[in-house]
Amino acid sequence: MKSVAVNGYGTIGKRIADAVSVQEDMKIIGVSKTKPDYEARLAVDKGYDLYIAIPDREKLFNDAGIEIAGTVDEMISEADIVVDCTPGNIGPENLEKYKKVGVKAIYQGGEAHDLTGLSFNSFSNYDDSYGVDYSRVVSCNTTGLTRTLKPVDDLCGIKKIRAVMVRRGGDPYQINKGPINAVVPNPPTVPSHHGPDLKTVMYGADITTVALLIPTTLMHQHNLMVELKNDVAIDDVIDALEERSRVLLLNASEGLGSTAEFMEYAKELGRSRNDLFEIPVWRESLNIVDGELFYMQAVHQESDVVPENIDAIRSMLELESGNEKSIAKTNKSMGIL
């Protein structure tokens, strides 16, 4: 059983820690925090060994009555792999630490692809990270795009992809982010970064994306226009998406016409933190007109990359040589549909 450390126990890190803890071929040996907040306290309550990222703050943790196991440097020295979920500006500094210790590391989509020179998606390029020392799981939006575009490409080939990304203004807890009463081009230049990011895992994809920020915290929403290489019936596209795990075709006609209702659906599934690891696609939106596929989907930005991180761990540690075997293990352990 391989040892996994999670450096940064925030929105993504705490979910990855919980996901690792239910796998049979890996275990959590520690998580890290920079301050003694409620997440740090709950991490200890869950039984995770807590390590501090800033040694000078040990007294703050002691005064708060939160037990620490040591420093981040001590944590990573005991790990087979580190999942780095720290803020983006910390990544390059951490990479030097990982190299010095000789530990493998996985970064998140907030870091630039150039940091590792390799990005990861479970369905499109699992084998490229097999046995490597450093890789990066692409962002929540890129993960969402790849989940649905890859089966379409496998089915009939894709000429061009155009996507409008409607992005949430912040996560639910981020009270200091916006916009409050505006639609904001994000960025106002075209294309947005999402298209180039997709190309790091779907090699050769011809994609242009534009993005908007809107006043919501629940999910991102994507509007896709996909020129197909070969003629195909819409029913065949629907079948391909239905057969692909981590994708859900949901019906607006059944009361699932909005991202808010998707989040309610996740609650009814009994998910911890209301997480929706799968990418929900509105079934009614799927249509082909003159060889162009149209559809709309949503992305739960807090959770969709979590299963990809588990698969990346398996690939990099050579625990599973085939992506479908790893995907099946992850899905079963996490209750993914």
For each residue, the residues with C-beta under 8 A, 3 or more apart:
1: 24 25 26 27
2: 25 26 27 80 81 313 317 319
3: 26 27 29 78 79 80 81
4: 20 26 27 28 29 79 80 81 82 83 313
5: 28 29 30 31 32 51 75 76 78 79 81 82 83
6: 9 13 14 16 17 20 28 30 31 32 82 83 85
7: 13 31 32 53 72 75 76 82 83 84 85 86 94
8: 12 13 32 53 84 85 86 87
9: 6 13 14 17 31 32 33 39 40 43 48 50 85
10: 13 14 39 85
11: 14 15 171 173 302
12: 8 15 16 85 108 302 305 306 309
13: 6 7 8 9 10 16 17 31 83 85
14: 6 9 10 11 17 18 31 39 43
15: 11 12 18 19 273 275 302 303 306
16: 6 12 13 19 20 83 85 306 309 310
17: 6 9 13 14 20 21 28 31 43 48
18: 14 15 21 22 272
19: 15 16 22 23 306 307 309 310 330 333 334
20: 4 6 16 17 23 26 27 28 83 310 313
21: 17 18 27 28
22: 18 19 333 334
23: 19 20 26 27 310 329 330 333
24: 1 329 333
25: 1 2 314 319 320 329
26: 1 2 3 4 20 23 310 313 314 317 319
27: 1 2 3 4 20 21 23
28: 4 5 6 17 20 21 31 48
29: 3 4 5 49 75 78 79
30: 5 6 48 49 50 51 69 75 78 79
31: 5 6 7 9 13 14 17 28 43 48 49 50 51
32: 5 6 7 8 9 50 51 52 53 72 75
33: 9 36 37 39 40 43 50 51 52 53
34: 52 53 54 57
35: 40 57 60
36: 33 40 41 57 60 61 63 64 66
37: 33 40 41
38: 41 42
39: 9 10 14 33 42 43
40: 9 33 35 36 37 43 44 50 61 64 66
41: 36 37 38 44 45 64 66
42: 38 39 45 46
43: 9 14 17 31 33 39 40 46 48 50
44: 40 41 47 48 50 66 67
45: 41 42
46: 42 43
47: 44
48: 9 17 28 30 31 43 44
49: 29 30 31 69 75
50: 9 30 31 32 33 40 43 44 61 66 67 68 69
51: 5 30 31 32 33 68 69 70 71 72 74 75
52: 32 33 34 55 57 58 61 68 70 71 72
53: 7 8 32 33 34 71 72 86
54: 34 57
55: 52 58 71
56:
57: 34 35 36 52 54 60 61
58: 52 55 61 62 68
59: 62 63
60: 35 36 57 63 64
61: 36 40 50 52 57 58 64 66 67 68
62: 58 59 65 66 68
63: 36 59 60
64: 36 40 41 60 61
65: 62
66: 36 40 41 44 50 61 62
67: 44 50 61
68: 50 51 52 58 61 62
69: 30 49 50 51 74 75
70: 51 52 74 75
71: 51 52 53 55 74 75
72: 7 32 51 52 53 75 76 97
73: 76 77 97 101
74: 51 69 70 71 77 78
75: 5 7 29 30 32 49 51 69 70 71 72 78 79
76: 5 7 72 73 79 82 97 98 101 103
77: 73 74 101 103
78: 3 5 29 30 74 75
79: 3 4 5 29 30 75 76 82 103
80: 2 3 4 103 104 317
81: 2 3 4 5 103 104 105 106 313 316 317
82: 4 5 6 7 76 79 98 103 104 105 106
83: 4 5 6 7 13 16 20 105 106 309 313
84: 7 8 91 94 98 105 106 107 108 111
85: 6 7 8 9 10 12 13 16 108
86: 7 8 53 90 91 94
87: 8 90 110
88: 91 110 111
89:
90: 86 87 93 94
91: 84 86 88 94 95 107 110 111 115
92: 95 96 115
93: 90 96 97
94: 7 84 86 90 91 97 98 105
95: 91 92 98 99 105 115 116 134
96: 92 93 99 100
97: 72 73 76 93 94 100 101
98: 76 82 84 94 95 101 102 103 104 105 134
99: 95 96 102
100: 96 97
101: 73 76 77 97 98
102: 98 99
103: 76 77 79 80 81 82 98
104: 80 81 82 98 132 133 134 316 317
105: 81 82 83 84 94 95 98 133 134
106: 81 82 83 84 120 134 135 136 137 309 312 313 316
107: 84 91 111 115 116 134 135 136 137
108: 12 84 85 111 136 137 139 305
109: 136 137 138 139 140 142 143 197 305
110: 87 88 91 139
111: 84 88 91 107 108 115 116 136
112: 115
113: 116 117 118 119 136 197 200
114: 117
115: 91 92 95 107 111 112 134 136
116: 95 107 111 113 119 134 135 136
117: 113 114 134
118: 113 128 129 132 134 135 136
119: 113 116 125 135 136 137 138 197 200 201
120: 106 125 126 128 129 135 136 137 138 201 308 311 312 315
121: 124 125 126 137 138 142 143 146 150 201 202 308
122: 126 246 307 308 311 312 323 326 327 330
123: 126 146 147 150 151 244 323 327
124: 121 146 150 201 202
125: 119 120 121 128 129 201 202 203
126: 120 121 122 123 129 130 311 315 322 323 326
127: 130 315 323
128: 118 120 125 132
129: 118 120 125 126 132 135 312 315 316
130: 126 127 315 316 318 321
131: 315 316 318
132: 104 118 128 129 135 316
133: 104 105 316
134: 95 98 104 105 106 107 115 116 117 118
135: 106 107 116 118 119 120 129 132 312 315 316
136: 106 107 108 109 111 113 115 116 118 119 120
137: 106 107 108 109 119 120 121 143 305 308 309 312
138: 109 119 120 121 142 143 146 197 198 200 201 305 308
139: 108 109 110 142 143 194 197 305
140: 109 143 144 220 299 300 301 302 304 305
141: 144 145 165 167 194 197 220 222 299 301
142: 109 121 138 139 145 146 194 197 198 200 201
143: 109 121 137 138 139 140 146 147 279 299 304 305 308
144: 140 141 147 148 220 222 279 297 298 299 304
145: 141 142 148 149 161 163 194 198 207 222 224
146: 121 123 124 138 142 143 149 150 198 201 202
147: 123 143 144 150 244 246 247 279 304
148: 144 145 151 152 224 241 244 247 279 281 295 297
149: 145 146 152 153 158 161 198 202 205 224 226
150: 121 123 124 146 147 153 154 202 244
151: 123 148 154 155 240 241 243 244 247
152: 148 149 155 156 158 226 228 237 240 241 293
153: 149 150 156 157 158 202
154: 150 151 240
155: 151 152 232 236 237 240
156: 152 153 228 229 230 231 232 236 237
157: 153 228 229 230
158: 149 152 153 161 205 206 226 227 228 229
159: 206 227 228 229
160: 206 207 208 226 227
161: 145 149 158 195 198 205 206 207 208 224 225 226 227
162: 207 208 209 224 225 226
163: 145 194 195 207 208 209 210 222 223 224 225
164: 209 210 211 212 222 223
165: 141 192 194 209 210 211 212 220 221 222
166: 211 212 214 220 221 222 223
167: 141 186 211 212 213 214 220
168: 171 213 214 216 217 218 219 220 301
169: 177 178 179 213 214 215 216 217
170: 174 176 177 178 217
171: 11 168 174 217 301 302
172: 217 218
173: 11
174: 170 171 177 217
175:
176: 170
177: 169 170 174
178: 169 170 182 213 215
179: 169 182 183 184 213 214 215
180: 215
181: 215
182: 178 179 215
183: 179 212 213 214
184: 179 212 213 214
185: 188 210 211 212 213
186: 167 192 211 212 213
187: 192 211
188: 185
189: 192
190: 208 210
191: 194 195 196 208 209 210
192: 165 186 187 189 195 209 210 211
193: 196 197 209
194: 139 141 142 145 163 165 191 197 198 209 211
195: 161 163 191 192 198 199 205 207 208 209
196: 191 193 199 200
197: 109 113 119 138 139 141 142 193 194 200
198: 138 142 145 146 149 161 194 195 201 202 205 207 209
199: 195 196 202 203 204 205 207
200: 113 119 138 142 196 197
201: 119 120 121 124 125 138 142 146 198
202: 121 124 125 146 149 150 153 198 199 205
203: 125 199
204: 199
205: 149 158 161 195 198 199 202
206: 158 159 160 161
207: 145 160 161 162 163 195 198 199
208: 160 161 162 163 190 191 195
209: 162 163 164 165 191 192 193 194 195 198
210: 163 164 165 185 190 191 192
211: 164 165 166 167 185 186 187 192 194
212: 164 165 166 167 183 184 185 186
213: 167 168 169 178 179 183 184 185 186
214: 166 167 168 169 179 183 184
215: 169 178 179 180 181 182
216: 168 169 219 259
217: 168 169 170 171 172 174
218: 168 172 259 260 262 263 300
219: 168 216 259 262 263 276 298 299 300 301
220: 140 141 144 165 166 167 168 298 299 301
221: 165 166 259 296 297 298 299
222: 141 144 145 163 164 165 166 296 297 298 299
223: 163 164 166 296
224: 145 148 149 161 162 163 293 294 295 296 297
225: 161 162 163 292 293 294
226: 149 152 158 160 161 162 292 293 294 295
227: 158 159 160 161 291 292 293
228: 152 156 157 158 159 231 232 288 291 292 293
229: 156 157 158 159
230: 156 157
231: 156 228 291
232: 155 156 228 236 237 288
233: 236 237 288
234: 237 238 286 287 288 293
235: 238 239
236: 155 156 232 233 239 240
237: 152 155 156 232 233 234 240 241 286 288 293
238: 234 235 241 242 249 283 286
239: 235 236 242 243
240: 151 152 154 155 236 237 243 244
241: 148 151 152 237 238 244 247 249 281 286
242: 238 239 247 249
243: 151 239 240
244: 123 147 148 150 151 240 241 247
245: 278 327 328 331 336 337
246: 122 147 277 278 279 307 327 331 336 337
247: 147 148 151 241 242 244 278 279 281
248: 278 279 280 281 337
249: 238 241 242 280 281 283 286
250: 254 256 262 265 280 281 282 283
251: 254 256 282 283 284
252: 255 256 257 282 283 284
253: 257 284
254: 250 251
255: 252 261
256: 250 251 252 261 262 265 280 282
257: 252 253 261 282
258: 261 262
259: 216 218 219 221 262 263 298
260: 218 263 264
261: 255 256 257 258 264 265
262: 218 219 250 256 258 259 265 266 276 280 298 300
263: 218 219 259 260 266 267 274 276 300
264: 260 261 267 268
265: 250 256 261 262 268 269 276 280
266: 262 263 269 271 274 275 276 300
267: 263 264 270 271 274
268: 264 265
269: 265 266 276 335 337
270: 267
271: 266 267 274 275 276 335
272: 18 275
273: 15 302 303
274: 263 266 267 271
275: 15 266 271 272 300 302 303 306
276: 219 262 263 265 266 269 271 280 300 303 304
277: 246 300 303 304 306 307 334 336
278: 245 246 247 248 304 336 337
279: 143 144 147 148 246 247 248 297 298 299 304
280: 248 249 250 256 262 265 276 297 298
281: 148 241 247 248 249 250 285 286 295 296 297
282: 250 251 252 256 257 285 286 295 296 297
283: 238 249 250 251 252 286
284: 251 252 253
285: 281 282 294 295 296
286: 234 237 238 241 249 281 282 283 293 294 295
287: 234 293 294 295
288: 228 232 233 234 237 291 292 293 294
289: 292 294
290:
291: 227 228 231 288
292: 225 226 227 228 288 289
293: 152 224 225 226 227 228 234 237 286 287 288
294: 224 225 226 285 286 287 288 289
295: 148 224 226 281 282 285 286 287
296: 221 222 223 224 281 282 285
297: 144 148 221 222 224 279 280 281 282
298: 144 219 220 221 222 259 262 279 280
299: 140 141 143 144 219 220 221 222 279 304
300: 140 218 219 262 263 266 275 276 277 303 304
301: 140 141 168 171 219 220 304
302: 11 12 15 140 171 273 275
303: 15 273 275 276 277 300 306
304: 140 143 144 147 276 277 278 279 299 300 301 307 308
305: 12 108 109 137 138 139 140 143 308 309
306: 12 15 16 19 275 277 303 309 310 334
307: 19 122 246 277 304 310 311 327 330 331 334 336
308: 120 121 122 137 138 143 304 305 311 312
309: 12 16 19 83 106 137 305 306 312 313
310: 16 19 20 23 26 306 307 313 314 326 330 334
311: 120 122 126 307 308 314 315 323 326 327 330
312: 106 120 122 129 135 137 308 309 315 316
313: 2 4 20 26 81 83 106 309 310 316 317 319
314: 25 26 310 311 317 319 320 326 329 330
315: 120 126 127 129 130 131 135 311 312 318 319 320 323 326
316: 81 104 106 129 130 131 132 133 135 312 313
317: 2 26 80 81 104 313 314
318: 130 131 315 321
319: 2 25 26 313 314 315 326
320: 25 314 315 325 326 329
321: 130 318 325
322: 126 325 326
323: 122 123 126 127 311 315 326 327
324: 327 328
325: 320 321 322 328 329
326: 122 126 310 311 314 315 319 320 322 323 329 330
327: 122 123 245 246 307 311 323 324 330 331
328: 245 324 325 331 332
329: 23 24 25 314 320 325 326 332 333
330: 19 23 122 307 310 311 314 326 327 333 334 336
331: 245 246 307 327 328 334 335 336
332: 328 329 335 336
333: 19 22 23 24 329 330
334: 19 22 277 306 307 310 330 331
335: 269 271 331 332
336: 245 246 277 278 307 330 331 332
337: 245 246 248 269 278
